Amino acid sequence: MPGNLSVRCECGSLHGTVRAVSADVGNRLVCYCSDCQSFAYFLERADTILDAYGGSDIFQMSPAHLEISKGREHLACMRLTKDGLLRWYANCCKTPIGNTLRTGQVPFVGLILNCLESASEGQSHARLLGPIRARVNARQAKQKWSELDAHDRAPASMILRFMRILFAARWRGDHKRSLFFDLQTGEPTATPRILSDEELRRVEAARDAG
């Protein structure tokens, strides 16, 4: 049965809700790609975001499920490069929120589960979002990926399942109900910060040394 989960940045300046979610409305996965790792190091939160192999726990869903009721002015986004994903976070305390594509026409957000309030709700998270369906981009993991029950790429079955979810969300008009993009202009609601070459080198050096 669908339920609600509370969203809260670490310092409490940003609050929100993920509404009417269940394992049926999204894909829960762990991503080991170097870019997700770099985002964690950019936020200086690798120790709390990443698992021992460098993975981020993510729930892919429609952004229409996500509302921010307090502190929306703290919502910021960045790109590792000018062509990279938009990576959203609370700039008050650098709590990760999620990843979106560069256009709001695709109703998608990869919600990073660290923003869900309190570890004490772990059982509720698992109950509502379901088990991890796949571990992907394993060749970029920090330790031997052969030790993981993981894939170098997302399994075709998971991709097909999520495409059905995306098409349904688009048909419902969920792209018009995203807090990440302005409905009139189509532009991100926060101006993306693109890392300079020097900034990116520093982040990647920290990632590779971690």
VMD Tcl script that draws the C-alpha trace (Angstrom):
set ca {
  {0.00 0.00 0.00}
  {1.39 3.47 -0.88}
  {2.50 5.74 1.94}
  {4.33 8.98 2.68}
  {7.92 9.55 3.76}
  {9.37 12.69 5.32}
  {12.22 14.54 3.64}
  {14.55 16.63 5.79}
  {18.00 18.10 5.31}
  {20.47 17.48 8.10}
  {20.24 20.95 9.64}
  {16.44 21.04 9.42}
  {16.16 24.09 7.17}
  {14.49 22.14 4.37}
  {11.47 19.91 4.94}
  {9.23 18.04 2.56}
  {7.32 14.87 1.81}
  {7.48 12.05 -0.68}
  {3.81 11.25 -1.17}
  {2.00 8.09 -2.22}
  {5.12 6.02 -2.84}
  {5.51 2.29 -2.97}
  {7.76 -0.24 -4.62}
  {5.35 -0.21 -7.57}
  {5.95 3.42 -8.54}
  {9.73 3.37 -8.89}
  {13.01 1.48 -8.96}
  {15.27 1.20 -5.95}
  {18.90 0.63 -6.92}
  {22.46 1.22 -5.77}
  {24.66 3.08 -8.26}
  {28.45 2.80 -8.11}
  {29.26 5.16 -10.99}
  {32.15 7.56 -10.57}
  {29.90 10.59 -11.09}
  {27.60 9.65 -8.20}
  {30.70 9.14 -6.08}
  {32.03 12.54 -7.18}
  {28.76 14.20 -6.17}
  {29.11 12.74 -2.67}
  {32.66 14.09 -2.45}
  {31.56 17.50 -3.78}
  {29.09 17.64 -0.90}
  {31.84 16.47 1.48}
  {29.47 13.74 2.65}
  {30.96 10.62 1.12}
  {31.11 8.91 4.52}
  {27.34 9.18 4.99}
  {26.11 8.87 1.38}
  {28.27 6.07 -0.01}
  {28.44 2.46 1.10}
  {31.74 0.63 1.52}
  {31.95 0.07 -2.25}
  {31.13 3.66 -3.19}
  {27.44 3.06 -3.91}
  {24.54 5.51 -3.55}
  {21.10 4.16 -2.54}
  {18.62 5.72 -4.99}
  {14.88 5.49 -5.67}
  {13.98 6.41 -9.25}
  {10.48 7.88 -9.45}
  {8.30 10.66 -10.83}
  {9.10 14.09 -9.31}
  {5.35 14.64 -8.83}
  {5.64 12.54 -5.67}
  {8.03 15.05 -4.06}
  {6.95 18.24 -2.29}
  {8.99 20.74 -0.30}
  {6.97 22.55 2.36}
  {9.74 24.52 4.06}
  {13.08 25.91 2.95}
  {12.63 25.65 -0.79}
  {15.04 28.57 -1.13}
  {17.78 26.21 0.01}
  {17.27 23.86 -2.95}
  {20.33 24.10 -5.19}
  {21.74 22.13 -8.09}
  {25.08 21.50 -9.72}
  {26.63 19.70 -12.65}
  {29.99 18.01 -12.60}
  {30.38 19.05 -16.27}
  {28.30 21.20 -18.62}
  {26.63 18.10 -20.08}
  {26.13 16.26 -16.81}
  {22.99 15.42 -14.88}
  {21.44 18.05 -12.64}
  {22.32 17.03 -9.10}
  {20.13 18.63 -6.44}
  {20.95 19.27 -2.81}
  {20.16 21.51 0.16}
  {22.82 24.21 0.12}
  {22.30 25.04 3.80}
  {24.06 21.86 4.91}
  {24.89 20.00 1.67}
  {22.34 17.24 2.12}
  {21.76 15.39 -1.17}
  {18.23 15.35 -2.60}
  {18.37 13.70 -6.02}
  {19.37 13.67 -9.67}
  {17.33 14.76 -12.69}
  {17.89 14.94 -16.40}
  {18.65 18.30 -17.97}
  {15.03 18.75 -19.09}
  {11.84 18.66 -17.11}
  {10.00 17.10 -20.03}
  {11.02 13.68 -18.69}
  {9.31 13.21 -15.30}
  {12.20 11.62 -13.47}
  {14.16 12.07 -10.27}
  {16.62 9.68 -8.71}
  {15.94 10.41 -5.03}
  {19.01 9.84 -2.86}
  {17.67 8.12 0.22}
  {19.93 9.98 2.65}
  {17.44 12.87 2.55}
  {14.66 10.73 4.02}
  {14.22 11.66 7.66}
  {15.93 9.65 10.39}
  {17.56 6.27 10.28}
  {14.95 5.08 12.77}
  {12.49 4.94 9.87}
  {14.61 2.39 8.05}
  {11.98 -0.32 8.28}
  {9.37 2.03 6.82}
  {11.70 2.93 3.98}
  {12.23 -0.71 3.13}
  {8.53 -1.47 3.43}
  {7.42 1.37 1.16}
  {10.23 1.47 -1.37}
  {10.88 -2.25 -1.50}
  {14.17 -4.10 -1.78}
  {17.10 -3.04 -3.91}
  {16.29 -4.27 -7.40}
  {19.80 -3.96 -8.82}
  {23.31 -2.74 -8.13}
  {24.67 -1.03 -11.24}
  {27.89 0.42 -12.70}
  {29.75 -2.07 -10.59}
  {33.03 -1.81 -12.53}
  {33.44 1.65 -11.00}
  {32.98 0.41 -7.44}
  {35.76 1.15 -4.98}
  {36.43 -2.51 -4.27}
  {36.37 -5.62 -6.43}
  {32.98 -5.60 -8.12}
  {33.11 -9.37 -8.42}
  {32.42 -9.42 -4.67}
  {29.06 -7.76 -5.30}
  {25.86 -9.25 -6.63}
  {25.96 -6.46 -9.16}
  {25.84 -5.51 -12.84}
  {28.06 -3.33 -14.97}
  {24.87 -1.98 -16.56}
  {21.26 -1.88 -15.47}
  {19.46 -5.15 -16.28}
  {17.15 -4.93 -19.29}
  {14.18 -6.01 -17.18}
  {14.69 -3.07 -14.82}
  {15.09 -0.61 -17.70}
  {11.90 -1.82 -19.37}
  {10.01 -1.66 -16.09}
  {11.12 1.90 -15.44}
  {10.31 2.98 -19.01}
  {6.73 1.88 -18.36}
  {6.72 3.94 -15.16}
  {8.08 6.99 -17.02}
  {5.55 6.71 -19.84}
  {2.71 6.48 -17.33}
  {4.04 9.53 -15.46}
  {4.31 11.52 -18.67}
  {0.76 10.53 -19.67}
  {-0.49 11.79 -16.29}
  {1.26 15.11 -16.88}
  {3.75 14.66 -14.05}
  {6.33 16.73 -15.97}
  {4.09 19.71 -15.15}
  {4.30 18.96 -11.43}
  {8.03 19.01 -10.81}
  {9.55 21.33 -8.23}
  {12.85 21.10 -10.12}
  {11.72 22.91 -13.29}
  {9.76 26.09 -13.97}
  {6.57 25.20 -15.84}
  {6.59 28.39 -17.90}
  {10.24 28.52 -18.97}
  {11.26 24.88 -18.69}
  {14.41 26.01 -16.92}
  {15.70 24.54 -13.63}
  {14.25 26.32 -10.61}
  {17.80 26.82 -9.30}
  {20.63 27.97 -11.55}
  {23.00 25.01 -11.99}
  {26.52 25.46 -10.72}
  {28.95 23.85 -13.18}
  {32.28 22.89 -11.67}
  {35.36 24.44 -13.17}
  {38.09 22.14 -14.45}
  {40.10 22.81 -11.31}
  {37.15 22.16 -9.01}
  {36.38 18.91 -10.82}
  {40.01 17.78 -10.51}
  {39.93 18.42 -6.77}
  {36.68 16.47 -6.35}
  {37.94 13.56 -8.43}
  {41.25 13.50 -6.54}
  {39.36 13.30 -3.24}
  {37.13 10.57 -4.67}
  {40.07 8.51 -5.93}
  {41.92 8.87 -2.64}
  {38.89 7.92 -0.57}
}
mol new
graphics top color blue
foreach p $ca { graphics top sphere $p radius 0.5 }
foreach p [lrange $ca 0 end-1] q [lrange $ca 1 end] { graphics top cylinder $p $q radius 0.2 }
display resetview
